[in-house]
Amino acid sequence: MSRTLTDTRIVLRSLQARPLSTWVTVGMVGVSVGLLLVLLGMRTASREAFDRGSGNTHLLVSADPSPLVAVLNGIFYANAPANPIPWAKYQQIRGSFPWLWAIPTQQGDSYRGFPTMATSADFLTKFEPVAGEPWKLREGRLFERPFEIVLGAAAAKGSGLRMGQEVFLTHGSGSSREGGDEHAGHVHTEYPFKVVGILEPSGSAHDRALFVDLESSWILHAFDRREREGNHAKVGPADLVDADRMVTGILLRLPTRPGSDASAAMQQQFDTLRRDTSIVVAQPAQQIQRLFEIVSNVDGLFIGMAVVVLVSSAVSTMLALYNSMAARTRQVAVLRVLGASQGRVFGMVVTESLLIGFGGAALGVVMALVGGIAASAWLRASIGLVIDPALDARSTVIVAGGAVALSALAGMLPAWRAYQVPVADSLRPAA
Amino acid sequence: MADPALHVKDLQFTHAGGAFALAVPDLRIDAGEHVLLAGGSGRGKSTLLQLVAGLRDPQGGSIEVGGVRMTALEGAARDRARGRRIGMVFQTFNLLHGFTAAENLLAALMFSDVPAPQHEERALGLLKALGIPDPDADVDRLSVGQQQRVAVARALAARPALVLADEPTASLDPAHAAEAMDLIQRACRDAGAALLCTSHDPAMRGRFARVEDIERFARGAAA
């Protein structure tokens, strides 16, 4: 192929002639694009991650102070719910409507800081932690009788527990005394639980939990109750009284036909249940939306800051090019003498600015991808939160395109300076 | 009859500050002819070359280069005509720094009417003919003499009808000045290009069959 020179090659040579300035400017655009993409990506990803926990639940009933607290406690294990709901209330609610399922849950115990969810088998067979994605077992089986325990993926990894091991749960949701925390609740040493199954990761907060049969939990607390009364004998199912049979939450799902909208029926049941002042009813999706509305101001502030950084990088591009024009006046004049028109010289400078924008945008996308993958891996490993590191195509196109457009705009002033170079005067020998 | 390489007719130019003026009633350079424009510094020699190249606008008159009336053209059309018909050699060469010797010629060919597939052959051929051993050498790594050869080769790359050489020997000692003029004149002769060369050096007069004195055209005090 024969050698020719093109405008783009001249522009590339100009950029190569100023490597430090070029790379610093490209780096600034890259950092701002990467920052903006990571912030946008994390916003979307964290929202998706929050959406995952509520799964296919329509309503959540608890005795927490507010619906938002109910969702944060009951689905995201923020704290153990403080107020119990009697078993009779659960039965009343279950019988009040032909629910597809009504799953009782009880939280309050833990193992090495990982929360325990005492529940019915339905939690692992009918409730889907992510709508459309039922639980999957990685090892073993689901619990079938009291004092069997099934581990969430992150709990299994974090605790180091293996199949067949026996564990003692701690009363309370803090770190156990086994972990050295003296302020944690007492350990239920009388009742060992055997690990019978380990779940695949679901990408929800439930991965951090350990799942046991509800009756086991009632027995533990019945034993505590009787100990306080001075009776140290072990407790069996026959010893349970109504005061022992408590739950802290009820997950409800209305019957739906595929493709039908359950929102009207859900709202009706929501309103009906709300009339009972002894309980709190939450629509998890609505509460998550509310949570995001609360934090949206801070979110907007971060996005605004990232946009400011992006604009600053465009200003830097403009200054770098504008200042370089002083040293390149003679080069521009030579090109003009050789036959380049003012418009062509203008275009070359804008192209130079565009290439900086393209380079920065590409670098930013790579940085955002790498950063997203690293953040996703860290979140998954540390708190079991699954965040998709993939960049949203629309956001990526808008941010990268915006950076390129801003760079092109930033090139206008230096390009105008090049356009106006006085050719004859610029070619005089230096004094 | 072939078009003259340069025909200046009734040219009027007054410097913006009014320091000096040029009036050229008739100046004709035939194809392939070499002309020295002699005279002292600041009398308008460079300005006349810039007017011919279309880098300045005269107040009146016409300038034709290779049959194209430059004064009738504006903007990009005039730039295009300059790139195709005029080559320029400067005292300080004005090479594109950071570019190779070959790229300096290719830059001139970019704006010429030489077909792109011939650019490489044309550039390498000229550099070889003018004794540049490595066309891919960065011009900043070449000796001063080699840089001058690249500058001359670039001026001829687009097969111009006219080469304008503005004080090409002003910064050289007499021996090197003679060598440089030999190079420019020989290269222009080989390429069949006319040459209009300015110089304030009286020693240059003997090298040209035709010498025009700027005082013929200058009006007013020295700039």
Chai-1 contact restraints between the chains, C-beta under 6 A:
chainA,res_idxA,chainB,res_idxB,connection_type,confidence,min_distance_angstrom,max_distance_angstrom,comment,restraint_id
A,S2,B,P117,contact,1.0,0.0,6.0,A-B,restraint_1
A,S2,B,E120,contact,1.0,0.0,6.0,A-B,restraint_2
A,R3,B,E120,contact,1.0,0.0,6.0,A-B,restraint_3
A,T4,B,A116,contact,1.0,0.0,6.0,A-B,restraint_4
A,T4,B,H119,contact,1.0,0.0,6.0,A-B,restraint_5
A,L5,B,E103,contact,1.0,0.0,6.0,A-B,restraint_6
A,L5,B,L106,contact,1.0,0.0,6.0,A-B,restraint_7
A,L5,B,A107,contact,1.0,0.0,6.0,A-B,restraint_8
A,L5,B,M110,contact,1.0,0.0,6.0,A-B,restraint_9
A,R13,B,G98,contact,1.0,0.0,6.0,A-B,restraint_10
A,R13,B,F99,contact,1.0,0.0,6.0,A-B,restraint_11
A,A17,B,G98,contact,1.0,0.0,6.0,A-B,restraint_12
A,V334,B,N94,contact,1.0,0.0,6.0,A-B,restraint_13
A,V334,B,L96,contact,1.0,0.0,6.0,A-B,restraint_14
A,V337,B,M88,contact,1.0,0.0,6.0,A-B,restraint_15
A,L338,B,G83,contact,1.0,0.0,6.0,A-B,restraint_16
A,L338,B,A107,contact,1.0,0.0,6.0,A-B,restraint_17
A,L338,B,A108,contact,1.0,0.0,6.0,A-B,restraint_18
A,L338,B,F111,contact,1.0,0.0,6.0,A-B,restraint_19
A,G339,B,D79,contact,1.0,0.0,6.0,A-B,restraint_20
A,G339,B,R82,contact,1.0,0.0,6.0,A-B,restraint_21
A,G339,B,G83,contact,1.0,0.0,6.0,A-B,restraint_22
A,G339,B,F111,contact,1.0,0.0,6.0,A-B,restraint_23
A,S341,B,A76,contact,1.0,0.0,6.0,A-B,restraint_24
A,S341,B,D79,contact,1.0,0.0,6.0,A-B,restraint_25
A,V423,B,L55,contact,1.0,0.0,6.0,A-B,restraint_26
A,A424,B,Q50,contact,1.0,0.0,6.0,A-B,restraint_27
A,A424,B,L55,contact,1.0,0.0,6.0,A-B,restraint_28
A,A424,B,R56,contact,1.0,0.0,6.0,A-B,restraint_29
A,L427,B,N94,contact,1.0,0.0,6.0,A-B,restraint_30
A,P429,B,Q91,contact,1.0,0.0,6.0,A-B,restraint_31
A,P429,B,T92,contact,1.0,0.0,6.0,A-B,restraint_32
